[in-house]
Structure formats: C-alpha cells, structure tokens
C-alpha cells in the first residue's frame, strides 16, 4: 500500500478503537431490554460491527481453486455495501436521538420507528397461521405502540389533517423517517456525503459503475485496495460523529472520552472534518 492508504487504514483502525471504548464504557448500565437507550446502544454496535468487518475485508481474502491455484482479492463491493449501511446507521441514530428538539418529539419519533419495524414484521408473518403465537404477540405489540403514539404529547398537538398525513406515512415501508439526503443535511454532514451515498447505492444496486470497477481491477489487489479509500474515509467520519453523539446520551461514555484525551481529540477532529468536507 502507498503511504496515503497506510495512514488511512491506521486512522480507520484507531477510530474503531475509540468507538469500542465509548461503547464498552457503557456496558452493564441497565438500559433495559426494549428501552430507547438500549436501541441507541445496539445501533452503535451495529455500526462498529460494520467497521470492523470492513477492516477485515480490506486485508484481502485467499481463495483456493480446485486445481490448487491460490487467488487473493479485496472485496471492494462488500466494503461499499457496508459503508452505505454504516452511513444509514449513523443517520438513523441522529434522527432518533439527536435531531428531536424536545423529549416529547423524541418519544414520538422513537415510537414511530418501532411501529415501522413492527409493521414490517407483520408483513413477513402474513404467510404464517394467524393463530401462530408469535404473530399474535406481534399484533398485540403493534396495537400497543399505536396507542402510545396517540397518547403522546406531540400527537395531541397535531391538527386533524397532520394526524391523517402522519398515519399514512407510518404505513410506508420506511415509515416517517425522512429521506437520506434530508438527514444528511439535518445532521450537518458535508454535501460530499450526498454524492458519495448516491455512488454507494449505485454500487450496491449493481449499476454499471460497479461492473466497470471490478472489471478494471479484478487482477490487481493493489488497485482494489486503493478503491477502498473513499468508503473507509467516509465511514471514519460517521464513526467520529457517532462517538460524539453517543457520548451526549451516556454519561459513562462521556466520562471515558474526557479521561482519554487522545481518543477525544481524534473523534472531535474527524467529526469536524465530516461537516466541512475535508480529510
């Protein structure tokens, strides 16, 4: 690898360690099995798992052919897919726990997100026997979430027209979650994230760009690794943003970060760079 990629991979590994540190600092804090903060915790672990997997894939894979020929490659396409999911994971975390302007708004947003998941599970369960106990429990859970939404302070402040519109959006596959580009703007990530995210989607959807890049690099592991620079850099940015935001929610994590100056400065630097579009 060249010096740029060496430094980037080293920096990526370091920011992963910082995220692991703030998550570990919050271990065993009793957030509750189905609590809002428990979901915040495991969304963060989801992003960490993606990042660790990206790092592992980058190291290359040895494939043994039947004739004994050993091939080595870096699966750039998998790294792109993980990078896309990493950006989405951070944006959902931001939308649920950082963006709301009040506790009541956060409660409604969180309940609506959970209801969307329940609606999807019911769609998957539609092929089962309607008397299936798991399906019955999900229906009960779904109904209870809807009751909580309608009892919430934010719901009561809505006009009748806004309530009708909100109910229609709740039935969509992504529920009331804003579009990804709108969340990129709301989270104050740089405009570069809009174009990068679109590119990652094009690759994940097996567009022509994905095929061309694989064609031009399929016999060159150095070229494959160099193409990983963009996804590694963008995920490093969102990890840094998540570290700062996660520490706003969990006091043990904020305490750990303040006690580890090097980790704090690393997260602060890259979260700032994520918003001004440098790095």
HELIX and SHEET records of a PDB file:
HELIX    1   1 UNK A    3  UNK A   25  1                                  23    
HELIX    2   2 UNK A   36  UNK A   58  1                                  23    
HELIX    3   3 UNK A   76  UNK A   93  1                                  18    
HELIX    4   4 UNK A   94  UNK A   98  3                                   5    
HELIX    5   5 UNK A  103  UNK A  124  1                                  22    
HELIX    6   6 UNK A  125  UNK A  127  5                                   3    
HELIX    7   7 UNK A  133  UNK A  151  1                                  19    
HELIX    8   8 UNK A  153  UNK A  157  1                                   5    
HELIX    9   9 UNK A  160  UNK A  170  1                                  11    
HELIX   10  10 UNK A  180  UNK A  186  1                                   7    
HELIX   11  11 UNK A  192  UNK A  204  1                                  13    
HELIX   12  12 UNK A  208  UNK A  217  1                                  10    
HELIX   13  13 UNK A  221  UNK A  226  1                                   6    
HELIX   14  14 UNK A  229  UNK A  249  1                                  21    
HELIX   15  15 UNK A  251  UNK A  259  1                                   9    
HELIX   16  16 UNK A  261  UNK A  276  1                                  16    
SHEET    1   A 2 UNK A  61  UNK A  64  0                                        
SHEET    2   A 2 UNK A  70  UNK A  73 -1                                        
END                                                                             
